[in-house]
Amino acid sequence: MNWEVVIGLEIHAQLATKSKLFSGAATSFGAEPNTNTTLVDLGMPGALPVFNKEALRMAVMFGHAVNAEIGMTSVFARKNYFYPDLPKGYQTSQMDHPIVGSGHLDVALEDGTVTRVGITRAHLEEDAGKSLHEDFQGMTGIDLNRSSTPLLEIVSEPDIRSAKEAVAYVKMIHSIVTYLGICDGNMAEGSMRCDVNLSLRPKGQQEYGTRTEIKNVNSFRFIEKAIYSEIERQMDILEDGGKIVQETRLYDPDKDETRSMRSKEDANDYRYFPCPDLLPIILEQSYVDDIKASLPELPTQKAKRFEEEYSLSEYDSGVLSSSRAMADYFEIAAKVSKNTKLAANWVMGEVSKFLNQENIEINQSPVSADALGLLLSRIEDNTINGKTAKDVFQCMWLGEGSADEIIDKKGLKQVTDTGAIEAMIQGVIDANPAQVEQFRASEPDKRKKMIGFFMGQVMKASQGKANPGLVTPILNKLLNG
């Protein structure tokens, strides 16, 4: 039987406010346990929440960016459940009247197709604390530093039909929130995490199957792997005649499998009701309009500009605009080098290769965009060639100095004296009479392939310093007699 996969995603983005959603405690990552807390975060009797208006502004920014309705009146509710890291016994969230209503995103896939994913809502809520299971001799410790940290929960429609679509959608949300500056997008630190709701149904069936929820997946790669694993698990059960149980599951990347965590609750299990400590938030249209007018250039807009302004391909523009940091890096390097296409090729090529090897982001690169631009300008003015530039870049990456310092120190300046180049080429011709005779006896189309041997010998004789643009015509002239 052929199955159709139905996926909906809930993405939790930690808003980049300096203080928490309902208290003045700091939101900084990595503090000692239970130090970024106030009486509100600890759930002490009589401690009342005060709403963070900066979180409201960030939520409205996001709403505009995903073509969504803005809730002109939004209400906080209490979501009641017991868990050791939730000291109040409830989570302050939004239910019936969220700050962001229905919207959509058009998501481009690797094969060039575009799929529209509906966004049901995006609501503000506070995070819970964290249970710590290590180093407590069989007991569990509670760290409430994350308690009341502001989250924007972004809920999609069940419009996603594959793991690839899911990852592309999450990457686009990641790109938007980082472009807006409302979330740092650091999935390793929990600043952004994803819950995957997944079900299967026979192809052609309209009714949805029973879904499971995979909680707190914290990398693009794990989202894809968790989806494939859960699809396989559900298929095995259904094709053996079994039934899927509605439940919450966790993904174990070490075993590449999902495992049961608890039975899945429905909304009415949480006994939502309006929070009596927080008044409804009523927005004025001028406030909403001002935020819309102040939005920065978004990823799709930047990609379009790169195509038009820099004459880049749609693919190159999409890659370079995928993150704000990469887009900024590219534009600085292009401006310094005065060669847009060369800068694009280097950022997507050599720079990305080194970043992947070190597993770091572009804003952590030891070679700044200005420094890369200067290196590329040395290719442009024929100080060095492209091959030598790669060696210089590696030295720059290792902290050996600027491009000019490395070129001077290692004596890498390109040979551009045509007389010296002609003498080197003549030396290669004299040293390889058999190859020269074979070249001259060959048909013109074969000569094009054979000339690579002589080019290699000349570059070897010059220790890679001869300008290839000058070598080629002189080589052709002397070889052809």
C-alpha positions in Angstrom: 0.0 0.0 0.0 1.2 3.5 -0.8 1.2 5.9 2.1 1.0 9.7 2.2 3.0 11.4 5.0 1.2 14.3 6.7 3.5 16.6 8.8 2.8 19.7 10.9 5.5 21.5 12.8 5.6 23.5 16.0 8.7 25.6 16.2 9.7 27.3 19.5 11.9 30.4 18.9 13.4 32.0 22.0 13.0 35.8 21.5 16.1 37.8 21.8 15.0 40.1 24.7 17.4 41.0 27.4 14.9 40.1 30.1 12.2 37.4 30.5 8.6 37.5 29.4 7.1 38.3 32.8 10.1 39.3 35.0 13.3 41.3 34.9 15.6 38.4 35.2 18.3 38.0 32.5 17.9 35.5 29.6 21.6 34.9 29.1 22.7 31.3 28.3 25.1 29.3 30.4 24.6 31.0 33.8 25.0 29.0 37.0 21.8 27.0 37.8 19.0 29.1 39.4 20.8 32.4 39.2 18.8 34.0 36.4 15.6 34.0 38.4 13.2 36.2 40.3 10.3 35.4 42.7 8.0 35.4 39.6 10.1 32.7 37.8 10.2 30.7 41.0 6.4 30.8 41.3 6.4 32.3 44.8 3.0 33.3 46.2 2.0 36.9 45.6 4.7 37.5 42.9 2.9 39.0 39.9 4.0 39.0 36.2 4.8 42.1 34.3 4.6 41.7 30.5 7.7 42.4 28.4 6.6 44.8 25.6 9.7 44.1 23.5 8.5 40.5 23.1 5.3 41.9 21.7 7.1 44.0 19.1 9.1 41.0 18.0 6.0 38.8 17.7 4.3 41.5 15.5 7.5 41.7 13.3 7.3 38.0 12.7 3.6 38.1 11.9 4.3 40.7 9.2 7.2 38.6 7.8 5.0 35.5 7.2 2.0 37.3 5.7 -0.1 36.7 8.8 -3.0 38.4 10.5 -2.0 40.3 13.6 -4.2 39.8 16.6 -5.3 43.3 17.5 -6.5 41.9 20.8 -4.6 39.0 22.3 -5.1 37.2 25.6 -2.8 35.2 27.8 -4.1 31.9 29.2 -3.0 29.4 31.8 -2.1 26.0 30.5 -2.3 23.7 33.5 -0.1 20.7 34.0 2.2 19.4 36.7 5.9 18.9 36.0 8.8 19.3 38.4 10.4 22.2 36.4 7.1 24.2 36.3 6.9 25.6 39.8 3.6 27.5 39.3 1.8 24.3 38.1 0.8 26.1 34.9 2.5 27.7 31.9 1.4 31.2 30.8 0.7 30.9 27.1 -2.0 32.0 24.6 -4.9 29.9 23.4 -8.0 31.4 21.8 -6.6 34.8 20.9 -2.9 34.6 19.8 -0.8 37.6 18.9 -0.3 36.2 15.3 -3.1 34.6 13.4 -3.1 32.6 10.1 -0.4 33.2 7.5 1.8 31.3 5.0 5.3 30.8 3.6 6.2 29.8 0.1 9.1 27.4 0.6 11.6 26.7 -2.2 12.9 23.1 -2.3 16.3 21.9 -3.6 14.8 20.8 -7.0 13.5 24.3 -7.6 9.8 23.6 -6.8 8.0 25.9 -4.4 5.4 24.6 -1.9 3.1 26.8 0.2 3.0 25.9 3.9 0.2 27.5 5.9 0.9 28.9 9.4 -2.0 28.4 11.8 -0.8 30.8 14.5 2.2 32.1 16.4 1.7 32.8 20.0 3.7 34.1 22.9 4.4 31.9 25.9 6.9 31.4 28.7 9.4 28.5 28.7 9.6 26.0 31.6 12.7 25.2 33.6 15.0 22.3 32.9 15.4 18.9 34.6 19.0 17.8 35.1 19.6 14.1 35.5 23.4 13.9 35.5 25.6 14.0 38.6 22.8 13.7 41.2 23.3 10.0 42.2 19.9 8.8 40.8 18.1 12.0 41.7 17.0 14.9 39.4 18.0 18.5 39.8 15.9 21.5 38.7 17.4 24.6 37.0 14.8 27.4 36.6 17.0 29.7 34.6 14.9 29.2 31.5 11.6 29.6 33.5 9.7 32.6 32.0 12.1 32.9 29.0 10.1 34.4 26.2 9.1 32.0 23.4 7.2 32.4 20.1 5.6 29.1 19.2 5.0 29.0 15.5 2.4 26.4 14.5 2.1 25.2 10.9 -0.8 23.7 9.1 -0.4 19.9 8.3 0.7 20.9 4.8 4.1 19.2 4.7 4.5 16.0 2.8 8.1 14.9 3.2 11.2 15.2 5.4 12.9 17.4 2.8 9.9 19.8 2.8 10.0 19.9 6.6 13.7 20.8 6.8 13.3 23.4 4.1 10.4 25.0 6.0 12.3 25.0 9.3 15.4 26.5 7.6 13.2 29.3 6.2 11.7 30.1 9.6 15.3 30.1 11.0 16.4 32.5 8.3 13.4 34.8 8.9 13.8 35.1 12.7 17.6 35.7 12.4 17.1 38.3 9.7 14.6 40.0 11.9 17.0 39.8 14.8 14.3 38.4 17.1 16.0 35.1 17.7 19.7 34.0 17.5 18.6 30.7 16.0 21.2 28.7 18.0 19.6 25.2 18.0 22.4 23.7 20.1 21.6 26.0 23.0 17.9 25.5 22.7 17.1 29.0 21.2 15.1 27.2 18.5 13.7 23.8 18.7 11.0 21.9 16.8 8.1 19.5 17.6 7.2 17.2 14.7 3.6 16.0 14.4 3.4 13.2 11.9 0.8 10.7 10.7 0.3 8.4 7.7 -2.8 7.9 5.6 -3.4 5.8 2.4 -2.8 7.9 -0.7 -6.1 9.5 -1.9 -7.7 9.3 1.6 -8.9 12.7 2.9 -9.1 11.8 6.6 -5.9 12.2 8.6 -4.4 9.3 10.4 -3.5 9.1 14.1 -0.6 11.4 14.7 2.4 11.2 17.0 4.4 14.2 18.3 8.2 14.0 18.4 9.4 16.6 21.0 12.3 19.0 21.1 14.3 18.1 18.0 17.2 20.5 17.9 19.0 20.3 14.5 18.0 20.3 10.9 19.7 16.9 10.4 17.9 15.4 13.3 14.6 16.7 12.1 15.1 14.9 8.8 16.3 11.7 10.5 13.6 11.7 13.1 10.9 12.0 10.4 12.3 9.1 8.3 12.6 7.0 11.5 9.0 7.7 12.5 7.6 7.1 9.0 9.3 3.7 9.0 8.0 2.8 12.4 4.4 3.8 11.6 4.5 2.0 8.2 5.6 -1.2 9.9 2.8 -1.0 12.4 0.1 -0.2 9.9 1.2 -2.8 7.3 1.1 -5.4 10.0 -2.5 -4.6 10.8 -1.8 -2.6 13.9 -3.0 0.9 15.0 -1.0 4.0 15.8 -1.3 5.3 19.4 -1.5 9.0 19.8 1.5 9.8 22.0 4.5 12.1 22.5 7.8 10.6 21.5 11.5 11.5 21.7 14.1 11.0 19.0 17.3 9.2 20.0 20.0 10.2 17.5 22.5 7.6 18.8 20.0 4.7 18.0 18.3 6.6 15.1 14.9 5.8 16.5 11.9 7.5 18.2 10.7 6.1 21.6 7.6 6.7 23.6 7.6 9.4 26.2 4.0 9.8 27.3 0.5 9.7 26.0 -0.4 12.7 23.9 -2.7 15.3 25.6 -5.4 17.2 23.9 -6.1 20.9 24.5 -8.9 20.3 26.9 -6.6 18.2 29.1 -4.7 21.4 30.0 -7.9 23.2 31.2 -6.9 26.5 29.6 -8.5 29.6 31.0 -7.6 33.4 30.7 -4.8 34.4 33.1 -6.3 36.6 35.8 -2.9 38.3 36.4 -2.5 39.7 32.9 -4.9 42.0 31.1 -5.7 41.5 27.4 -3.2 43.2 25.0 -5.0 45.7 22.7 -3.0 47.1 19.8 -3.4 50.3 17.9 -3.2 50.2 14.1 -0.5 52.8 14.0 1.7 50.6 16.2 1.3 47.7 13.9 1.9 49.8 10.8 5.0 51.4 12.2 6.5 47.9 12.9 5.7 46.8 9.4 7.4 49.9 7.9 10.6 49.2 10.0 11.1 45.6 8.9 14.6 44.8 7.5 15.1 43.3 4.1 14.0 39.7 4.3 15.6 36.6 2.8 13.4 36.4 -0.4 13.8 40.1 -0.9 17.5 40.0 -0.5 17.8 37.0 -2.9 15.8 38.9 -5.5 18.1 42.0 -5.1 21.2 39.9 -5.5 19.9 38.6 -8.8 19.1 42.0 -10.1 21.9 44.1 -8.6 24.8 41.6 -8.9 23.6 39.6 -11.9 23.9 36.4 -9.8 21.9 33.2 -10.7 18.8 32.4 -8.8 20.6 29.4 -7.1 23.6 31.5 -6.0 21.4 34.3 -4.7 19.3 31.8 -2.7 22.4 30.3 -1.1 24.1 33.6 -0.3 20.9 35.1 1.2 20.0 32.0 3.2 21.5 33.6 6.4 21.8 37.2 7.2 25.4 36.7 8.3 26.4 35.0 5.1 24.7 37.7 3.0 26.5 40.5 4.9 29.8 38.7 4.6 29.4 38.3 0.8 28.4 41.9 0.2 31.4 43.2 2.2 33.8 40.9 0.3 32.2 41.9 -3.0 32.6 45.6 -2.3 36.2 45.3 -1.2 37.2 43.0 -4.1 35.1 44.8 -6.7 34.3 41.5 -8.3 30.8 40.2 -7.3 31.0 36.8 -9.1 34.4 36.0 -7.7 33.3 36.9 -4.1 30.1 34.8 -4.6 32.2 31.8 -5.8 34.6 32.1 -2.9 32.0 32.5 -0.1 30.1 29.4 -1.4 33.2 27.5 -2.2 36.4 27.9 -0.2 35.0 29.8 2.7 32.1 27.4 3.2 34.4 24.4 2.9 36.6 25.6 5.7 33.5 26.5 7.8 32.1 23.0 7.4 35.4 21.4 8.3 35.5 23.3 11.5 31.7 23.0 12.1 31.4 26.7 12.7 29.1 29.5 11.4 30.3 32.3 9.1 30.2 34.9 11.8 32.9 32.8 13.6 35.2 32.7 10.6 38.8 33.7 11.5 39.0 35.3 8.0 36.9 38.5 8.0 34.9 39.6 5.0 37.2 42.6 4.5 40.3 40.3 4.6 38.7 37.9 2.1 37.9 40.9 -0.2 41.5 42.1 0.0 42.7 38.6 -1.0 40.3 38.5 -4.0 41.5 41.9 -5.1 45.0 40.4 -5.3 43.6 37.9 -7.8 42.0 40.8 -9.7 45.2 42.8 -10.0 47.2 39.7 -11.0 49.4 39.8 -7.9 48.6 36.1 -7.4 46.6 33.5 -9.3 43.5 31.6 -8.1 45.5 28.5 -7.1 47.9 30.4 -5.0 45.1 32.4 -3.5 43.7 29.1 -2.0 47.1 28.5 -0.3 47.1 32.1 1.0 43.6 31.7 2.3 44.6 28.6 4.3 47.5 30.6 5.9 45.0 33.4 6.7 42.6 30.9 8.3 45.5 29.6 10.5 46.2 33.2 11.6 49.5 33.7 9.8 48.6 37.3 8.8 46.9 39.3 6.1 46.9 38.3 2.4 49.6 40.9 1.6 51.8 39.9 4.5 51.6 36.2 3.5 52.2 36.9 -0.2 55.3 39.0 0.7 56.7 36.7 3.4 56.4 33.6 1.2 57.4 35.3 -2.1 54.2 34.3 -3.9 53.8 37.2 -6.3 52.8 36.1 -9.7 55.3 36.3 -12.6 53.9 38.8 -15.1 57.1 39.6 -17.1 56.3 38.2 -20.5 60.0 37.8 -21.3 60.6 35.7 -18.2 57.5 33.6 -19.0 58.5 33.0 -22.6 62.0 31.9 -21.4 60.3 29.4 -19.0 58.1 28.0 -21.7 61.0 27.6 -24.2 62.8 25.7 -21.5 59.8 23.3 -21.1 59.6 22.9 -24.9 63.3 22.1 -25.1 63.1 19.6 -22.3 60.2 17.7 -23.9 60.9 17.2 -27.6 58.9 14.0 -27.9 55.7 15.6 -26.5 56.2 18.7 -28.7 56.5 16.5 -31.8 53.4 14.5 -30.8 51.5 17.8 -30.2 52.5 19.2 -33.6 51.5 16.0 -35.4 48.0 15.9 -33.7 44.7 17.3 -35.0 43.6 20.7 -33.6 40.9 19.3 -31.3 43.4 16.9 -29.7 45.9 19.7 -29.2 43.5 21.4 -26.8 43.6 18.4 -24.5 47.4 17.9 -24.8 48.3 21.5 -24.0 47.4 20.8 -20.3 50.6 18.8 -20.0 52.8 21.8 -21.1 50.8 24.2 -18.9 51.4 22.0 -15.9 55.2 21.9 -16.7 55.3 25.7 -17.0 53.5 26.2 -13.7 55.8 23.6 -12.0 58.9 25.5 -13.4 57.5 28.8 -12.1 56.5 27.2 -8.7 52.9 28.2 -9.5 53.8 31.9 -9.9 53.3 32.3 -13.6 50.2 34.2 -14.7 48.1 31.6 -16.5 46.4 34.3 -18.5 49.8 35.2 -20.0 51.1 31.6 -20.2 48.4 30.3 -22.5 48.8 32.6 -25.5 52.6 32.4 -25.4 52.5 28.7 -25.0 50.2 28.3 -28.0 52.4 30.6 -30.1 55.7 28.7 -29.4 54.1 25.2 -29.6 52.6 25.9 -32.9 56.0 26.9 -34.2 
